[in-house]
Amino acid sequence: MNEIQNLQPQCIWKNFYALTQVPRPSGHLEKIQQFLLDFGKQAGVEAFKDNAGNIIFRKPASPGMENRKGVILQAHMDMVPQKTPESKHNFETDPIEPWIDGEWVKAKGTTLGADNGLGVAAIMAIMEDKTLVHGPLNALITADEETGMFGANDLDDETLEGDILLNLDSEHWGKFVIGSAGGIDVTATLGFKDEETNPDDAAVRVTLKGLRGGHSGLEIHEGRGNANKMMARFLRDVIEIDDARLVSWHGGNMRNAIPFKAEVVLTLPKRLVGAIKQVADDWRNDFIDEYKGIESGIEFFVEEVELPARQLPVEIQDNLVSAILACHDGVLRMIPAYPNVVETSSNLAIIDIEDGLATLKILARSSRSDMKMYIVDMLEACFNMAGMKVETSGSYGGWDPDPDSEILNLLLKEYKELFGEDGIIQVDHAGLECSVILEKYPLLDVVSLGPTMKSPHTTTERALIATVEPFWQLLKNTLADIPEK
């Protein structure tokens, strides 16, 4: 795996490899924070941790560049912790195992952490390189972006010094992002008193897995299967026809990832165990046909398990399944002015129902604040009809595009000179920290860019090796040509 460090440009890949060896799942960042502070000291730049857990570097201008506009380089330190069912990986203690598969860098059995490790690695390369030509530099490496942009939200409005923000958290080389969607977390809960199971019944565990999952912003428009919504369709069927009763439901584990797996435990009369297995087979065949060309690894099966002591009351069960079935999931609307870009969507990300408590978590996104609140109202109305309490949190605004941005035009000029083709201007449906940072530093000129990555937030996450070298070249040239103040 050390061969990763020999890829070009080595200054980025060696730092990226070092990052993979430091555990950094969202919510557990103590080790990576100390690693970055130690790195800053070794690189000879100012480095400190703020009250929000962000790491800030400051590097003075190279000789003769003191009068240039200040640039803030920005990425996030945390990664999404997803692993394959057979993986024994512990994200809080174990290093990631990157490997080269042809033109891609991947990870063995887990997410790779190129989102946003490659951005952090590029910042590290800039901080330690004494030969680069640049004006005054700040670097902001934020904490817990993946779980709610907490580091950016809690950033002090007097910490950063600069005129330009280069966010290094985009995933399509050659595309320059100048706008992104806002988002809000919606949580619906319901407490209930469960009841005893019938001792003459049997119990089964129903598992749906093998879906692609994916990023709930970047890939929500692709029509990938949502394990929670698919499971709801099956449950409605077996509850109505086969007298099945719900004991528990666990689906999804990340608010910003399309759920690729769901498991439920049901009770039912023993004589119907064979029938429910046949129903599952029929649904599996239906799902395979419905998602042909999109999903290729769907598994859906029933196993007999020990009879639990408690189950949901019929009315609670029926209301919850109906609400989940009715809950909007996926794209709601495209941007009228940009019909190929998603404007508003929601992702039914997490369902946990067991032991007297039901919790559903949805991430709603929109580039319009009024549409963001509209979809929140839709979701709240849906879950209120099931008697659930609905709360919102982690709201962040959208980032309005500025096609006349000075740094955008400089990047496009440098890109054309280096590679002989025009760069592409893009507005993303994914949430970027740019919008949050702009609320605190509204005068910043902002663009987001990065090398190509595929399937972030999944175990098939991969980085395209050939795009990292030109990304590095563009960064170097742009920093050298930043205009004067």
Salt bridges, closest charged atoms under 4 A:
GLU46 OE2 - ARG58 NH1 3.44
ASP78 OD1 - HIS76 ND1 3.06
GLU92 OE2 - HIS28 NE2 3.28
ASP101 OD2 - LYS106 NZ 2.63
ASP115 OD1 - HIS76 NE2 3.24
ASP115 OD2 - HIS457 NE2 3.20
GLU128 OE2 - LYS14 NZ 2.88
GLU145 OE1 - HIS76 NE2 3.18
GLU146 OE2 - HIS76 NE2 3.59
GLU146 OE1 - HIS457 NE2 3.15
GLU161 OE2 - ARG58 NH2 3.85
ASP169 OD2 - HIS76 NE2 3.47
ASP185 OD1 - ARG255 NE 2.87
ASP194 OD1 - ARG310 NE 3.03
GLU195 OE2 - ARG245 NH2 2.36
GLU219 OE2 - ARG224 NH2 3.39
GLU222 OE1 - ARG224 NH2 2.92
GLU240 OE2 - ARG236 NE 2.76
GLU263 OE2 - LYS261 NZ 3.83
ASP281 OD1 - ARG284 NH1 2.86
ASP289 OD1 - LYS292 NZ 3.40
GLU290 OE2 - ARG233 NH2 2.75
GLU303 OE1 - ARG205 NH2 3.50
GLU304 OE2 - LYS277 NZ 3.80
GLU343 OE2 - ARG333 NH2 2.76
ASP352 OD1 - HIS250 ND1 2.76
GLU354 OE1 - HIS250 NE2 2.72
ASP370 OD2 - ARG368 NH2 2.80
GLU391 OE2 - LYS389 NZ 3.61
GLU406 OE1 - LYS69 NZ 2.75
GLU417 OE2 - LYS413 NZ 3.15
ASP422 OD1 - LYS416 NZ 3.18
